[in-house]
Amino acid sequence: MTIVRAFAVFAIAIALTSNALAQQIKPAKPAKPAAKSATTAMAQADQPTLLGQYGDWGAYVAMPGGKKVCFALGKPKSSATNPAGRKRDPAYVFISTRPAENVRNEVSVIIGYPFKPSSDATAEIGASKFAMYTQNDGAWIKNVAEESRMIDAMRKGSDLTIKGVSGRGTTSTDQYSLKGLSEAVARAEQECK
């Protein structure tokens, strides 16, 4: 999967979940139909532009639907499945900023397969562990209030481990290097000021 395809999947995931997240934060607002938002996002997802590569992380900007999105993206250094050898699409971690939605430094994961419905994934950085809710092939931190603590741990840590379970019962463990994360996030933040 190319960065462009990963971004298209990311844009769809944003479209599917931004309304759900907005409802959690502002329950009085009705959500738009997710299918329409996903179709629109897919049709309008521009190619992301690499702003810079920092260690194992890249900083990007894109304009899906005419709205600026800036993000840092990392790919796993190692991946394992149990049972071993199960095929899946590539996995990515994003830290995104969407000024039009007033979203700053949102951590999300594209895991490369549909998660088991109603299951949680976990993110581990050193001794810190964070629960992530899942939807289709994406995962986001469950407790939004912990997101800044998670990003702080990522900036100080050396690696991030994401664990999840597929709809077929396969467990996966992806390990990401955090080398260059701080610089990539800073560059993405600068672009989306």
Stockholm file with secondary structure:
# STOCKHOLM 1.0

chainA/1-193         MTIVRAFAVFAIAIALTSNALAQQIKPAKPAKPAAKSATTAMAQADQPTLLGQYGDWGAYVAMPGGKKVCFALGKPKSSATNPAGRKRDPAYVFISTRPAENVRNEVSVIIGYPFKPSSDATAEIGASKFAMYTQNDGAWIKNVAEESRMIDAMRKGSDLTIKGVSGRGTTSTDQYSLKGLSEAVARAEQECK
#=GR chainA/1-193 SS CCHHHHHHHHHHHHHHHHHHHHHHHCTTSCCCCHHHHHHHHHHHCCCCEEEEEETTEEEEEECGGGCCEEEEEECCSEEEEESTTCCCCCCEEEEEEEGGGTEEEEEEEECSSCBCTTCEEEEEETTEEEEEEEETTEEEESCGGGHHHHHHHHHHCSEEEEEEEBTTSCEEEEEEECTTHHHHHHHHHHHTC
#=GC SS_cons         CCHHHHHHHHHHHHHHHHHHHHHHHCTTSCCCCHHHHHHHHHHHCCCCEEEEEETTEEEEEECGGGCCEEEEEECCSEEEEESTTCCCCCCEEEEEEEGGGTEEEEEEEECSSCBCTTCEEEEEETTEEEEEEEETTEEEESCGGGHHHHHHHHHHCSEEEEEEEBTTSCEEEEEEECTTHHHHHHHHHHHTC
//
